[in-house]
Amino acid sequence: MKKNILCIDDIKTNLFTMQSVIESADENLYEVFIAESATDGLDIILRNKIDLILLDIMMPEIDGFEAAKMIKSNKKTKNIPIIFVTAKNDDGTIEACYNIGAVDYINKPFNAVELLNRIEFHLSLVETKNAIEQEKLFTQNILDMQDNMIIVSDALKAIHVNSATLDFFGLKSIKEIKNKDLCIHNRFQEEEGFFYLDSPQVDKLWIDTLIEKLEVEDIVVKILKDEIEHIFTIKASKLNELYILSFTDISFISKQSKIFEHSANFDTLTQIYNRNMFHKVMSEKITFAKQNQSSFIFVMLDIDHFKQVNDTYGHLVGDKVLKSITHLIKQHIRKDDLFARWGGEEFVLSFEVSLTRGLEIANSLKKHISQHTFETVGKITCSFGVTEYINSEKLDDILLRADKALYNAKESGRDRVCQA
């Protein structure tokens, strides 16, 4: 594709010479426009796509410097490369050429080979710059299509970011990030299970530490924005002296995961451990007891005549009773004690105490329940079966013994504690 070159000079012979030299190079390479004044030249620029301008300095009315200023002040023409072709070669003139924005200057009378080489060089340079800009734009568009935050950093500050990053931090441009001196790792929240650097080593960049950790484990960070916690997974890589960081927001997934985890482990009605979680915790307790030759107390309790409560007052009232008993028991046990709903109106507890102390706790709970007045229902009692873990036995053995003790409590009149 031909390149359009505009020659502006008030001397016709100079224009004829430049046009002849340029067109002699290759008639398919360049299209030459000529103007005998700056005014005519500016008119041609506005009506045609010009790729390069050869501009004389000394011209009547509007000289080359003024014309160059006009060209550089217009958004549509400011990027057109200007080469001054002048008989003046003093330092002041040369400096003025570059200060105005010219890419080069050539002395008159010019050498044809030099003129063509300068033209070819600067047109090639423009093409290279355009290609780089296109590649940058292409790359930026790809980055902006990503939902995750992407940050290019020198480990001290952000050098380049995508639109997702700007949106997250409420910024309009990379300039605002530079003004805020955004260093992402300073925003990581210190919390167990999340990546955080309290005081990075002086001789080691924080991203280097991050990359080392990523080789052996996944990294998750928590960032606080507008008092809302956001959880991200991070990927990082090094390219020459810069680092590329990718942050994927998993806040929703993490929240959903916590909800599912809670649903899987906690009873919906009473919000204490369910039977599933009870088995997990009990397995851990038995393993610990075996390894340390220790023991623990296991308690199974059942609400007396609970069917009668449901039949008389309805299941909604029965649910309130279950929640009230749960709340009452939680008030009189330690936070770390195992407390779970076994099913229906049955609950289980476990304490790291002696058998004597375990029986005292069970009797105390029985007393608190029997003395409490429940809404709508009034007084309610519970029966308790208590047993102690015997070294190396299985969970089923403990459950069987506790269930037998509970059965004895029921058979012997209810509202009592029995041991097995």
N, C-alpha and C positions, 0 to 999 in steps of 0.2 A: 504494500500500500504506500502510495506517494506521501512524502512529508512536505507540508506547505511552509516555505521560507519567505519571510517578508524582509525586503531590503529598503531602508529609509535613508535617503541622502538627497541633499538639495542640488547636487551636481550630477547631471545626466550621464556624463562619461563614467563616473564612479559606479552608478547603477548599472550601466551597460556592461562594464567590466565584471562586476560581481555576478550579474545574471549569466553572462557567458561562461564564466569559470564554473559556476554551480551546475548549469545545464550540461556542460561538457563532461561532467563526471558520469552521469547516467540519466538519460532522459526519462527513464521509468522510476528513478529514485526520488527526484525532487520536483516540486512545482514552485516556481518563483513568482512572487508578487513584488511589484516595485511601487514606491511612493516618493515623490519629490519634496514632500514636507511632512512634518510630524502630524499635521491635521489630516492629510490624506492617509497617512499610515494608520492613525487611530480609527479612521472610518473603515479601512480594509479589515482591521483586527475585529471590529464589531460585526462585520458582515461575513467573515470567513473563519474557519478553524485554522489558526496559525500555530505551527509547531515550534518555530524558532524565529527570532528577530535579529537582523543585523542592523545596528543603529548608529548613525553618525552623531557626533556631539554638536559640532558647530553648524547650526542651521538658523535661518531668520525666524522671527516670530516666536516659535516654540523650539528651544534647543533640545538636544538629545536627553539631557538630564531631566528636564521638565517632563518630556514625553515618557521617559522611563518611570518617573514618579506616578504619572497618571495610570500607566499600565499596571504597575504594582499595587495601586490603591483600589483597583477594580477586582471584585471576587472572581469574575469570569476569566480575567486575563493575567492575574497575578503570578500564576505558575508557568507562564511562557518564558523559557530561557532567553535572556537578552545578551548579545555579544556586541560590545561597542567597537566600532571600526573608526579609528581616529588617527589624526596626524600628531596629536599631542601625546607625549609619553613621559611627562614629568610625574614625580611621585604624588603630587597633589591630585592630578587628574586620575591616575590609576587608583588611588585610595577612594576618590569620589565615586568612581565606577562601581567598585565593590560595595561601598556603603549604600548606594541606591538599590542594589540588589542584582546587578549584572553577574552573570556566571563567568564572563571572560572579557578580554579586550584584545584587539589586533591593531597593530600599527599600520598606517598608510605610508607609503604604498605597500600593499600586502603581498605575501607570497601565495600563489595559487594553491600549492600543495598544503601549506600551513592552514589556509582558510578552509579547505575541504576537510582536513583532518580535525580541525577544531569543531566544525559543524557536525561531522560524524560522531565525534566523541560526546558532545553535549546532547545530541539527539539520542544516542545510545544510553547515556546516563539517565535521561528522562524516562526512557523505556524501562530501564532497570528499576528506577524508583517507582514507576507505575506498577510494575510487576510485583515489587515488594509490598506496595500498598494494597494491591489486589489480594495478595497472599495473606496479609495481615487481616484484611476485611473478611476474607474467606474463613480464616482461622477463628476470628472473633465471632462470626456468625455460627460456626460450629459450637464454640464454647457457650454462646448465648442460648443455644438450643438445649443445653444440658440443664436438667432440673437441680443438679447438685452444685454447690458452690465450688468454683475453681479459682485458686489464687496462685499467682506466680510471685515468688518472694526471694529476697536475698538473705532470708532468715532473720533480718532485722526489721524489714518493712515490706509492705505489699508493693510490687512493681506493676502488676497487671492483674485484673480480675474480670470475671464475666458478669452478666447482668443479674444472675441469681444472687451473687455476692452483694452487688449494689443494692438490690431490693431488700435483702435480709438486714443490712445495716442502715437502710433508709437513706442512701446516698444517690447522687445523680451522676457522678463521674469519678474516674480514678483520681482526678485532681483533689476531690474532697477527701478521699482516703489518704492521699499523701499529706494533705493539710492536717488530718487527724492523727497522722503517724500510726496507722493501724498495724499493730503486730498481733496477729490472731492468737498466739499462745498466751498472751497476757489476759485473755478473756476466758480461758479454761477454768472451770470451777473445780476447786479442790474437794474431792469426795471419793470415798473408797469405791474401787471398781472402775474409775475413770482416769484417763491419762492426764497427768498434771505435773508441771515442773516447778518446784518451789524455788530453787536457785540453780539454774543451768550452770554447768562447768564453764569457767571463763575461757578455756582453750577449746571448747567444743560447742558448736552451734546446736541449738535445741532441735532443729529438724534432723540433724545427724543422729541424735539420740532417738528420735521418733522412728527414723528409717531402720535403725538397728532393732528396735522393739518389734517393728512390723514384720521382720524376718521370721519371728518365732511366735507371734500372736497377733490377733486382731486388736486394733486400737479404737476405743470409744471415748469421746470427750463430751463434756456438758458445757454449754454456753448459755449464759443468762442474758436475755434481751427483753427489756420492758417488763422485768420481774417474772418473765415466763421462761421456764427451763426448756432448752432445745438440746436434743441428744444427736450426735453425729458419729458416723464411722469415718475414719480417715484413711486415705491412700496417699503416699508421697513418693516422689522420685527426684533425682538430681540430674540436671541437664547443664553441663559446663559449670558455671558458677552460680546458676539459679536453681531454685527448687519449685516443683509443681505439686500443689496440694489439692486434693479433691475431698470435699466434705459432703457426705450423703446424710440428709436429715432422716433419722429413724425415730423421731419423737413419737409419732403416731403408732408405729410398730411396737416401740418399747412400751407405750401406754397400754396398747391392746394386749401385749404379752403379759404385763402385770395384771391386767384384768382377768385374762385367762388363767394365769397362775393362781390368782386369788380364788377364782371360781373352782379350780381343781383341788384346792387345799382347804378351803374354808366352807363351813356350813352356811347356806344362804340365809337361813332364818336367824340363827344365834350369833353368827360371825365369829365363832370359835373354830378350831380345827375340826375337819370332818373325818370320817372313818379312813379315807385314803391317806390323809396326812398323819393320822394317828399311827397307822402301820409303819410309815416312813420313820417317824420319830422314835417309835418303840424299837424298831430294828437297830437304830443307832444307839439307843440306851442299852440294849442287850449286848451289843458288840463292845461297848465301852465297859460294861460291868464284867464281861468275860475277860477282857484284857487287863483290867485293874483289880480283879478279884473283889469287886465291890457288890453292893446290893441296892435295891430300891423298893419302894412300896407302890403297889398297884391297887386302885380303887374303882369299883364299878357301882354306880348308883342308879336307882330307878324311882320315878315319881309314883307314889302310891295312889291307886284308884284313878289314874289319869284318864282312862276310858270314860269314866263317869263324868269327868269334867267336860270332855268333848261332847258326850251325849246330852248333858244337861244345858251347857252354855254355848255350844257350837265350837267349831274348830278355830275361829278367829280368836276367841277368848283363850282357847287352849294354846294357841301360838303365843299369846301375850304371857301366859304362865311360863312357857318354856324360855322366853326371853328374860323374864323377870328372875327366874331361878339362875339362869346363866349369869346375869348381872350380879346377883347376890353372891354366888360362889366366887366370882372373879374378885369381889371386894375382900374376900377372906383367904385368898391364896396368893403366892408370890407370882410375879410376872413370868418367871422362867419355869414355873411348874407346868407340866403337861396337862391340858384340859381340852377334851374333845367331846363332840356329840357322837355317841355310838350308833344311835338310830332311834327314831320314835321319841319315847320319853326317857331313854337311857343315856347316861353320860359316863365317861371314864376320866380318871385322874392318875397322876403318878408323881411321887415325891422322892427326893434323895434324902431320906431320913430313916431312922430305925423303925422297927415294927411298932414299938410302944408309942413313938411320936406319931406314926402314921394313924394308929387307932385314935389318938387324941384329936388329930386334925379331922378325921372322919366324923367323930362324935360332935366336934365343934360345929362343923358344917350342918350336920343333922339338926342341931339345936337352933342355929340361925334360921334355917328354913322353916322349921316348925313354929318358931316364934313370929315369923313374918306374916303380915296380913296382905294377901294378894287381892288386887283390884277385881271386883265382881265375884270372885270365887271365895275369898276369905282365907281360911287356914288350909295348908297343904303340908303333907309329910313326905319324906323320902326314905327308902331303905338302902343300906350300904353293904357291899361285900368287899372285904379287905384281904389282901394276900401279899406275901413278900417274895421277891424274885429269888429263886434257888439257882446257884451257879450251874451254867451250861444247859439250862432248860430252854425250850423253845417258847415262842409267843403263845402258841395254842395251849401249852401247858398252863401258862399264867392265866389266860382267859378262862380256861375250863375251871380252874380253882376259884377265881374271883366270882364267876357265874354261880358256882356251887354255894359260895358264902352268901351271895345276894339272895339266892333261892331260900336259904336257911333263914335269912332275915325276914323275908316275905312270909314264910310258913310259920315263923314264931311270933307273928303279930304285927309286922311292919313297923315303920318309924324306929328302926334300930340298926345297929352296926354289928355285923357278924364277921368272924375271921376264919380263914381256911388255909 
